[in-house]
Amino acid sequence: MDLSQIHVGVQRRTRKKRVGRGIGSGHGKTATRGHKGQWTSAGGKKPRWTYEGGQMPLFRRIPKRGFSHETWAKKYHVVNVGDLNDYFADGAVIGPEELQRTGLAHGRADGVRILGDGELTKKLSVKAHGFSKSAVAKITAMGGTAEVIPPPKKPVRNKMKPRPAKTK
């Protein structure tokens, strides 16, 4: 056998099963839907994978307890002062973009937090969304600056016009 003959006669897509085309086809009359029942008629859709035949579904049988912070919790990239010392030169200005370029903070997150683990021997100017006290102490001790990037402004919830002040 040679490689030019491997795929001869092999179809890439299987043809659609044609049902309801007469008794002789083998898929006539009920068209593979069975006799009677909920899913036999034209409007009946196939059940979802969660459907259990009318039995109370599993996700409704299991008790719901507790809650998750996932909806509002913020995820921060954590970068240590020792890593900044290894990756950046003396006198560098470091922001979230530079940290992303070096690979210290990659992926999706709400911000970058600098922690004080490790030793710092260089003067660095660091801009981040949060700093630990020890990180600020180490950065300022070497003559650098630690600037906090302010969070985005909260949206105004009340869209109505403010009421006029009452006069006495």
Phi, psi and omega in degrees: 000136176249164187295338180287343182259001186297313187263010180290127179086355179264123179268140181286319182248133175283143182289153180294137178287120181267110183253161178072035182242036175102159184298323184296339182283340184090346177235038180268192178053268184277352176055047176065014180265352181084181182261131178054187178098172189292326189258011184277328186277169189297324184280347185284125179268160177295143181291151176289166181292342179275348184290135184238033175071031180094343175294152179299122185298155184301318183291344174266340178280331184281135180293144179258114179227149176078186180207174183235143177276358187304330184289330183235350182292142179262141180252124181245143170283136181253124179233131180269155181298325178297325177292321178298322179297323182284325190265338188240151181278168180295133179083011182285148173259119188245128175229182180301325181293319179294321178295324178291320180296322180280345179093005178287330179227092181242153181097180182277138176197168179271351180171187181235134176242134180259125179250161189267023180281131179103175181255146178240125181239008183235156176273114183234147173251111189246132174242123181210172182277345178195150179225146169275161182298321181292327179292316178298319180297317181290321181292314181289331178296330179270004178091009179269183179234146177240105184253128180273127176280123183292147178289163178295151181294143178289143180290150178283119183279322184273111182270354182282158178290143179293144180288147179291147181293141179284135178253141180263000000 
